[in-house]
Amino acid sequence: MLSVSNGLKLVGLVALAALLLSFPSLAPNPFLLSVGVVIMSYAVLATAWNFVGGFTGYISLGHAAYSGLGGYATGLLIVKADVNPWLALLAGSLLVGLIAVPVGIASLRVRGASFVIVSISLVLILLLVFQSWGSFTGGSNGLRIPRPFGEDVLRPEQHERFFLLHVALLAVMLLAWWLIDRSHFGIGLKAIREDEDKAQALGVPTVTYKLVAFVLSAFFTAAGGGLYALWFGFLDPVFQFSILVGSYMVLMSLLGGIRSLLGPLLGAVIVGYAVEYFKAAYGDSQFHLVAMGLLLGVVVLFMPDGIIPALTSLVKRFRPEASSIREVTQAELVEQRRAGQAGGPPADRAAHPVAPVSEGGHR
Amino acid sequence: MSLLVQSLILGILLGGLYALLAAGLTLYFGVMRVVMIAHSAFLILAAYLAWAFTRATGLDPLLSLVGTVPLFFLTGVLMQRLLISRLRPATLTMMSVLLTFAIALVIEGMLGFVWTGTQRRIQLPYGGANLEFAGVNIAVVKLIAFGLAAVSLLALYLLLTRTKMGQALRATIQHPEAARLVGINTDRVAGYGFGLGLATAAIGGTALALDSTIYPSLHWHWIGPLMAIIVVGGLGSIPGAAMAAMVLGLGQALLQIPLGTTWAQTCFYLALFVTLMVRPQGFFGGRLAQRF
């Protein structure tokens, strides 16, 4: 049994999947295809960020630490230990998830402010370490990673395969997000987001829940970073551990809507396209910092809930109202009362219990 | 031995500057529960203004303080009244981080836009002068920077303890609701708190411009250590921030001898991590810091 709105959602999802899967064959040239891979990579990172940012409301500005670590872990496992690339990707991501445990314990026991401070500090310290420790990480000269596919696979073909790999990773993450969103665990996380004190008072194990969400997010972010590293084939600490990359993830999720499943994806498409356009049109000038800062400021001040909630509320305005007040005319009321008086016990009151509360409360 | 003494003195001099800047950073947190990422961006902005002032007029960069301190105070008040206070109270801590981060990006971008990304340095007649003192060499500019920081910190201390406005500020930090009950206009006081915080950035930036090379993205090298300091000292505690700054500044200077400058910086982050593991409310933080 599918209701109309669920059916519409299903159709939309199928259309979205079809659009994503057919993009490689639709893209007119390899350059646009490579832009597509970059945007999908942003989408993966933003969705991974949203596991902690969206569910718990803890904003991490330093998720570039995990994507960078994921990239380096994957790369170093391949270069130094000669591990199979796909195994290295998985092992590297798991390793980063493990690293995230003590970081999470340190930063999540107290409330938001310390979490933010630790998240930024981690990026800064990792940049310092990976630049200075040249003998192991390649330092400022960067780290070159061999391609996972053979030499006979040409560039456009590489782009196509990596685009599809990114889509697959994104699909796994979206499924995980959807499942958590409907679980007891997800309800606990959302309670923490809305009011941590009350959640704690109601018996939600806040620290554990936050930690699990945080580690999961770090794991997926690392997987995204590792996949990007395999595609790009070159890592430079300045770009891997950049505060700016971390803030892109935040901006994308926030712009799309951190409470929605597809919000980060939508944000990544918009912001990612804008970033790539800016780079192509104006080069790497300082101007993109100003544009990024202004956009982030405007979103925070005027649209903190993102595009998707703003659009849904607009659509809801034109729908029949789901009001919590039951509308009864005066004549009907008189009729009910008379029936109640005549029939002894007011049976009609039991038949018309308290009007169902509509699912309001979207803040 | 003299190397050790030299590092010790350099550590104290550096710690003084850290103390002033961390006091400003913890002040914002105290009055508004805001982690002000743009603090160090304003620091670099002040350094650039001092540099531009000296280049344009040929006068001493310290004279630029006459203009930058009131300007930054006013900017701080306006920033609090027009931007920060517009955010929803429920998500203030998180959203203010993003907002001040956005401001930092805009400042960094504009600095690069106006004065390009080239490294800049003020040429001072006394720039190369050294004071020799019991076998220890101390650059005069570092002494001036420390003196500036010490005087400002003392002024801040007197302002907070001896004046009516200072009392109102401290009351707002300790308990905003109670402060409102005794008739303090906490909104206005929070604006003054922001103004004072930015004024410390103006003074610190001028002191920084005396003996450092500056470039637009330099502020990222400052915000990390400063944030670590205020957590170690206890969020919202000004004495705690000053003391943690001194200890960590000394630690950094002493670690530079065996480890070199780059690795010595990690002492801030290590201290941050250890503090959060052992004593998450910081070493001098009170009731306030426990909840953040």
Interface residues (C-beta under 8 A of the other chain):
Chain A: G57 Y58 I59 L61 I105 A106 S107 R109 V110 R111 G112 A113 S114 V116 I117 V118 I120 S121 L122 L124 I125 L128 V129 Q131 S132 I243 L244 S247 V250 L254 S285 Q286 F287 H288 L289 V290 A291 M292 G293 L294 L296 G297 V300 L301 P304
Chain B: F29 R33 V35 I37 L83 R86 L87 R88 T91 T93 M94 M95 V97 L98 L99 F101 A102 I103 A104 L105 V106 E108 G109 M110 L111 G112 F113 G117 P216 W220 H221 I223 G224 M227 A228 I230 V231 L235 T262 W263 Q265 T266 F268 Y269 L272 F273 L276 M277 P280 Q281 Q290 R291 F292
